[in-house]
Amino acid sequence: MTDSRVIVRVPATSANLGPGFDSLGLALSLHDEIEASLFTPPTGRRVVEISVEGEGFGELDLGEEHLIVQAMRTAFDRMNAPQPAGIRLLCRNRIPHARGLGSSSAAICAGILAARALASMPYTPEGGAALGSQRTTELSDEKVFALATEMEGHPDNVAPCLAGGLTIAWTDQGGVPRMVKLVPDANIRPVVLIPATRLSTETARGLLPKDVPHKDASFNAGRAALLIAALTGRPEPDLLLAGTEDRLHQEYRAPAMRRTADLVERLRAVGVPATVSGAGPTILAFSTPNAQDLIAPEVGSDWHIQLMDVDQDGANVQFPETR
């Protein structure tokens, strides 16, 4: 018998946005939806039941190694809540995997938020007290962000996934992740160009050098500041094009995604502010009225072009009626 149920909706994200390596992120109007519930299995032993629709069907682990389950169990531990014996998940996945659109961050955020919500509901494990009635440690929004960053390794994707909009994320001197949310200009719309090929974040990050020239670091600092100005108040094509220039990561990663690098170069040559989305190989372009007609002619038929909106709300938790 299922005693508690929650639905979590999480957006895709694009990190870096060109010069904002490991700091800038944007939430997109493409979402995974996870329905999570707790139950008491007849055996009394831990049981995980997972159904996957869409992306990852037939590929993802359907047991304790599933990333959402790992995030849920980690969150229960952080809250000092008893681990439920039975976890049931229905995952409706629309975010492509290993494409640079934050699918791992979405899964981690969904799992943590689902666990926090379920810990407050009246699930009763066999022979125990109601989960919501037990004394647990509060998992504030700040702690959710910190835990998601800890699990993901970097805050640039989890920040927009949780908060929505355009985010700047950093880690303070005490090691605590922080973020600021901004609202992009309404005239700017993100366009994602998704290839059929995949690229793991670990592979892409492994191509980065340990040190970069001072002039390149200075270059990116200026371009990142310019990009924020262009995205939030001055969406002029020339400013967006200059503001999305990068010297810290895209050229180093190009050998692992040559088609992506070549298409970014072609788009930028005709005036489209295009960057690698996250670790790639997806491309993020900023579409303004002046740039919309310039994108399609440069893109081959084996790329999926999707015009999106910025998700201004971020992750959403719903409490449907129990059943």
C-alpha positions, 0 to 999 in steps of 0.5 A, a space after each residue: 500500500 502506498 502511503 505517500 507520493 510526490 511529483 518533482 519537475 526539474 528543468 534542463 540546464 545549460 552551463 558555462 554559456 561560453 566564458 562563465 566556466 563552472 559559474 554561469 547557468 541557464 534553466 531551459 523549458 525542457 523538463 524531467 518529471 519524477 513521481 516518487 512514492 514510498 511503500 512497505 515491501 512484503 519482505 521487509 527488505 529494501 526494494 526499489 521499483 523504477 519505471 522509465 519513460 523517454 530518455 534512458 529507457 532500457 539503459 538506466 540502472 533500475 536499482 539502488 545505483 539509479 542516480 535519483 535513488 542515490 540522491 534520495 537515500 543521501 538526503 534521508 541520511 542528511 535529514 537523519 530520517 529512517 531509510 524507507 524500505 520501499 522506493 517506487 519511481 516513475 521517471 518521465 525523462 525528456 532531457 537528453 543524457 550525456 549531451 551537456 543539458 544537465 541531466 545528471 543535475 536534474 536527477 540529483 535535484 529531483 531525488 533530494 527534493 523528493 526525499 525532503 518532501 516525502 520526509 514530511 508526509 505520513 508514510 509508516 514503515 512496517 512496525 515503525 512510527 510515521 516518517 513525518 512524525 519522527 524528528 528529522 534535521 531540516 533540509 533548507 533550500 540552502 542545504 539542498 543546494 549544497 548537497 546537490 553541489 556536493 553530489 554533482 561536483 559543481 554548482 553551475 548546473 544545479 543552481 539554475 535547475 533549483 532556482 530557474 532563470 539565469 544564475 551565477 554560482 560560486 563557492 565562498 571561502 568557507 567552501 559553501 556554494 552560493 548563487 544569485 538568480 537573474 532574469 534574462 531579457 525577454 527578447 533573448 530565446 535559447 536555441 539548443 542544437 542536439 546531436 545524436 552523439 554523446 560525450 561524458 562530462 568526465 571525458 570532456 573535463 579530462 581534456 582541460 589543462 591544469 593551468 591556463 595563460 593569465 591573458 586567457 583568464 583575464 579575457 574570460 573575466 571580461 567576457 563573462 561580465 559583458 555577457 551578464 550585461 547583454 543577457 539582462 539589459 542590453 541584448 544587442 547582437 554585437 554584445 551577445 556575440 562578444 560576450 559568449 567568446 571563450 578561451 578557457 575550455 571550448 578549444 581544449 575540448 574541441 578534439 572530443 567533439 569536432 563537429 560541435 566545434 566546427 558548427 559553433 565556429 560557422 554559426 559565430 562567423 555569421 553572427 550567431 552567439 553560439 557556445 558549447 552547452 555545458 561539457 557538450 556536445 550540444 550547442 546553445 545559441 541565443 536567438 534574437 530577432 536579428 539572428 533567428 534566420 541565420 541558424 538553420 542554414 548552417 545546421 545539418 539534418 542530423 542535428 535536432 534544433 529546438 527553440 526554447 524559453 528560459 524556465 524562470 521557476 526552476 524545480 517544482 514539487 507537487 503533492 498529489 492526493 495519496 492513494 
